[in-house]
Amino acid sequence: MPLRAEGNSRFKAFGIGAMSGIVEPIGGALVLLLASSIIGIMPFMLAFAAGAMLYVVIEELVPETSKGDHSNIGTVGFALGFALMMVLDVVLG
């Protein structure tokens, strides 16, 4: 829709939109081919992906944490609180 609003034809807007999503099936096929060789590092890859998603959620989607001069304090505080919660969950289980 934004490409069409900028004056592109329907076909060109659809083509650009479709090409922007082509990387997903390519990446999926690559992971399927490499799945047996990366099984050892899969927990670390998933932990990194989860951490990246938490960072994006806190930094971008919760606007109060990004206001002011010290915008990283909210993000670091959330990360420390989340880590403490996970430690307590494992220890007190």
TORVEXGU-568595 format. One record per residue: residue in one letter; x negated, y negated, z negated of N, C-alpha, C in turn. Coordinates in steps of 0.05 Angstrom, whole numbers, padded with zeros to 5 digits, always signed. Layout:
N
AXYZXYZXYZ/...
REM end
This chain:
93
M-00016+00024+00000+00000+00000+00000-00017-00025+00000/P-00038-00027-00017-00054-00051-00015-00068-00055+00012/L-00077-00033+00024-00090-00035+00050-00070-00044+00071/R-00046-00035+00069-00025-00043+00088-00018-00073+00084/A-00018-00081+00059-00012-00109+00052-00034-00128+00062/E-00058-00118+00065-00080-00134+00075-00081-00136+00105/G-00062-00123+00119-00059-00127+00147-00069-00103+00164/N-00076-00081+00151-00084-00057+00166-00059-00043+00177/S-00063-00028+00198-00041-00013+00209-00034+00011+00190/R-00011+00022+00194-00003+00045+00178-00022+00068+00180/F-00030+00074+00205-00049+00096+00210-00076+00091+00196/K-00087+00067+00199-00113+00061+00187-00111+00061+00157/A-00090+00050+00145-00087+00050+00116-00085+00079+00106/F-00069+00096+00120-00067+00124+00112-00094+00138+00114/G-00108+00133+00136-00134+00146+00140-00154+00138+00119/I-00156+00113+00112-00174+00104+00091-00167+00116+00064/G-00141+00116+00058-00131+00128+00033-00137+00158+00032/A-00133+00172+00054-00139+00201+00054-00169+00206+00052/M-00185+00190+00064-00215+00194+00063-00225+00188+00035/S-00212+00170+00020-00221+00164-00007-00217+00189-00026/G-00199+00207-00019-00194+00230-00035-00208+00255-00025/I-00223+00254-00003-00235+00277+00009-00257+00289-00009/V-00269+00273-00026-00290+00283-00043-00281+00303-00064/E-00256+00302-00071-00246+00321-00092-00245+00350-00082/P-00234+00357-00059-00236+00385-00051-00264+00394-00045/I-00281+00375-00035-00309+00383-00030-00323+00389-00057/G-00319+00372-00077-00330+00378-00103-00320+00403-00116/G-00294+00408-00112-00282+00433-00123-00294+00457-00110/A-00298+00457-00084-00310+00479-00070-00339+00483-00079/L-00353+00461-00083-00381+00463-00092-00382+00476-00120/V-00364+00469-00138-00364+00481-00164-00356+00510-00163/L-00338+00518-00145-00331+00546-00142-00355+00562-00133/L-00371+00551-00115-00394+00565-00105-00416+00567-00126/L-00419+00547-00143-00440+00546-00163-00431+00556-00191/A-00407+00565-00193-00396+00571-00220-00412+00592-00235/S-00421+00612-00221-00436+00633-00236-00464+00623-00244/S-00475+00605-00230-00502+00596-00238-00502+00573-00258/I-00480+00560-00262-00479+00538-00282-00463+00545-00307/I-00457+00571-00310-00441+00579-00333-00455+00573-00360/G-00481+00573-00360-00496+00567-00385-00494+00538-00394/I-00492+00520-00375-00491+00492-00382-00463+00480-00381/M-00443+00497-00376-00416+00488-00374-00406+00475-00399/P-00411+00485-00424-00402+00471-00448-00413+00443-00450/F-00438+00439-00442-00451+00413-00443-00438+00394-00423/M-00432+00405-00399-00420+00388-00379-00392+00380-00387/L-00377+00398-00399-00350+00392-00409-00351+00372-00432/A-00370+00375-00450-00373+00356-00472-00380+00328-00461/F-00398+00327-00441-00404+00301-00429-00380+00288-00416/A-00364+00304-00402-00340+00293-00389-00320+00283-00410/A-00317+00298-00432-00299+00289-00453-00308+00264-00466/G-00334+00262-00471-00345+00237-00482-00342+00214-00464/A-00347+00218-00438-00343+00196-00419-00314+00187-00418/M-00296+00206-00420-00267+00198-00419-00260+00183-00444/L-00269+00191-00467-00264+00177-00492-00275+00148-00491/Y-00299+00145-00480-00311+00119-00477-00294+00101-00459/V-00285+00112-00437-00269+00096-00418-00243+00088-00431/V-00230+00106-00445-00205+00100-00458-00208+00078-00479/I-00228+00080-00496-00232+00060-00517-00241+00034-00505/E-00260+00034-00487-00272+00009-00477-00253-00006-00458/E-00238+00009-00442-00222-00004-00421-00192-00005-00428/L-00181+00015-00440-00152+00016-00444-00142+00005-00470/V-00160+00002-00490-00152-00010-00515-00164-00038-00515/P-00149-00058-00508-00160-00085-00503-00171-00098-00528/E-00162-00091-00551-00172-00104-00576-00201-00098-00581/T-00211-00075-00572-00239-00068-00577-00258-00083-00559/S-00248-00095-00538-00266-00109-00519-00266-00140-00523/K-00251-00149-00542-00250-00178-00547-00272-00187-00565/G-00280-00212-00561-00300-00224-00579-00329-00219-00570/D-00347-00229-00586-00376-00227-00580-00387-00200-00585/H-00376-00185-00604-00387-00159-00611-00367-00137-00602/S-00364-00134-00576-00344-00116-00566-00352-00087-00569/N-00377-00081-00573-00386-00053-00576-00381-00042-00604/I-00376-00059-00623-00371-00049-00651-00347-00031-00652/G-00326-00038-00639-00302-00021-00639-00307+00006-00626/T-00321+00006-00604-00327+00031-00590-00345+00049-00607/V-00366+00037-00619-00385+00052-00635-00370+00062-00661/G-00353+00045-00672-00338+00054-00696-00319+00077-00689/F-00306+00076-00666-00289+00098-00658-00305+00123-00655/A-00329+00121-00641-00345+00145-00637-00355+00157-00663/L-00363+00141-00682-00372+00151-00708-00348+00164-00723/G-00325+00151-00722-00302+00162-00736-00293+00189-00723/F-00294+00190-00697-00287+00215-00683-00307+00237-00690/A-00333+00230-00690-00353+00250-00698-00349+00260-00726/L-00343+00242-00745-00338+00250-00772-00313+00267-00774/M-00293+00261-00759-00268+00277-00759-00274+00306-00749/M-00291+00308-00728-00297+00334-00717-00314+00350-00737/V-00333+00337-00750-00350+00351-00771-00332+00361-00794/L-00314+00344-00803-00296+00352-00825-00278+00375-00816/D-00269+00374-00792-00252+00395-00781-00266+00422-00781/V-00292+00422-00773-00307+00446-00772-00314+00456-00800/V-00323+00438-00817-00331+00445-00844-00308+00454-00861/L-00286+00440-00860-00263+00446-00877-00243+00466-00864/G-00247+00470-00838-00233+00487-00820-00209+00501-00827/
REM end
